[in-house]
Amino acid sequence: MTLRHVWLSAQRQLSDQGICDAWLEAEVLLRHTLSLDRAGFFASLSQKVEGKTRESFEKLMSRRLTREPLAYITGHREFFSLDLKITPDVLIPRQETELLVEAVIEYAKTHTRPITIADVGTGSGCIAIAIAVALPSATVLATDLSPRALNIAQGNCLKHHVEDRVHLLEGDLLNVLDRPVDVVVSNPPYLTPAEIQTSKEEVKHEPQIALLGGQEGIDILAKLFNDAPRYLKPGGLLCVEIDPRRVDATRSLVQEGFAGCRYEINQDLVGVERILKVWTTERPTQAPF
Ligand SMILES: C[S@@+](CC[C@H](N)C(=O)[O-])C[C@H]1O[C@@H](n2cnc3c(N)ncnc32)[C@H](O)[C@@H]1O
């Protein structure tokens, strides 16, 4: 069978299982098996794919057909144009999360001095690393409760040469910080148990600790909003990815934790409210340091 035939047959199988973008997923799995870049893939469509190569590809296909996420099979995901190592120990970075990185870069432009950023629940390190690469004078304190996630983040920091400026800290939310910060950025777990149950099969492969935000989906958000004012410098920014289904609950939590502060909730690329930004007031907060 030629590569073209294998590709077409894989597309059919994936699409019969209801997998979107079957042509792209089949291409990515084939390129991963054959270690080919895109140009090499299209230049090899008339080559034969047989023997061990074919067997290896079929194994990957059967994993994908049981709805294991593509990124866990290939071990990679691109985020903010950076290639990251991804394993089932970490959430697979989502495209909408890139908006958090853009918001922090935007904030940094308004400062001439180097800024310090806390990335709460860093997972693969995607947000922390993208910020550190984009802002060469910034320091990032990246926290996570999961030592396994921090291990993956560590590898990604080394890969992108930001290990000197991204400090990985194991602990609960902001409690492990040793200094006040200019920005708190976070994509916290925000699903309820019922929402996880009714999510796509792929989501159920992701770590519970990265998904579950308590019975109402807002436990971690509530704690973060309660703690953040004490860790943020005056004139700082809190920037959080939220569940669009909980915009009202989010607004109430902001009004409690950040009374009098300006905030806005921005839409993501598909037009749903996703990114919360809160600017702290100039008056000094009571820091726990
Ligand atoms: C939704 S994932 C986000 C991962 C990554 N920042 C991203 O955007 O892809 C949430 C992360 O928060 C971590 N986490 C959950 N509870 C936490 C807590 N109380 N303190 C710190 N990290 C926590 C999880 O281990 C997981 O890595």
The ligand as a MOL file (V3000), in Angstrom:
LIG
                    3D

  0  0  0     0  0            999 V3000
M  V30 BEGIN CTAB
M  V30 COUNTS 27 29 0 0 0
M  V30 BEGIN ATOM
M  V30 1 C -6.4830 23.1440 33.8070 0
M  V30 2 S -4.8760 22.5940 34.2130 0 CHG=1
M  V30 3 C -3.9070 23.8770 33.4490 0
M  V30 4 C -2.5400 23.4300 33.0330 0
M  V30 5 C -1.8080 24.4490 32.1590 0
M  V30 6 N -1.6140 25.6980 32.8700 0
M  V30 7 C -2.5900 24.7070 30.8830 0
M  V30 8 O -3.1820 25.7810 30.7470 0
M  V30 9 O -2.6240 23.8260 30.0220 0 CHG=-1
M  V30 10 C -4.8160 22.9920 35.9280 0
M  V30 11 C -3.5150 22.6650 36.6360 0
M  V30 12 O -3.6640 23.0750 38.0000 0
M  V30 13 C -3.0620 22.1220 38.8510 0
M  V30 14 N -3.7130 22.2480 40.1650 0
M  V30 15 C -4.9020 21.7530 40.5830 0
M  V30 16 N -5.1620 22.1520 41.8410 0
M  V30 17 C -4.1290 22.9490 42.2090 0
M  V30 18 C -3.8230 23.6720 43.4050 0
M  V30 19 N -4.6550 23.6730 44.4510 0
M  V30 20 N -2.6630 24.3700 43.4520 0
M  V30 21 C -1.8150 24.3810 42.3970 0
M  V30 22 N -2.0570 23.7130 41.2460 0
M  V30 23 C -3.2010 23.0130 41.1450 0
M  V30 24 C -3.2630 20.7960 38.1430 0
M  V30 25 O -2.3220 19.8370 38.5780 0
M  V30 26 C -3.1140 21.1960 36.6750 0
M  V30 27 O -1.7810 21.0670 36.2670 0
M  V30 END ATOM
M  V30 BEGIN BOND
M  V30 1 1 1 2
M  V30 2 1 2 3
M  V30 3 1 2 10
M  V30 4 1 3 4
M  V30 5 1 4 5
M  V30 6 1 5 6
M  V30 7 1 5 7
M  V30 8 2 7 8
M  V30 9 1 7 9
M  V30 10 1 10 11
M  V30 11 1 11 12
M  V30 12 1 11 26
M  V30 13 1 12 13
M  V30 14 1 13 14
M  V30 15 1 13 24
M  V30 16 1 14 15
M  V30 17 1 14 23
M  V30 18 2 15 16
M  V30 19 1 16 17
M  V30 20 1 17 18
M  V30 21 2 17 23
M  V30 22 1 18 19
M  V30 23 2 18 20
M  V30 24 1 20 21
M  V30 25 2 21 22
M  V30 26 1 22 23
M  V30 27 1 24 25
M  V30 28 1 24 26
M  V30 29 1 26 27
M  V30 END BOND
M  V30 END CTAB
M  END
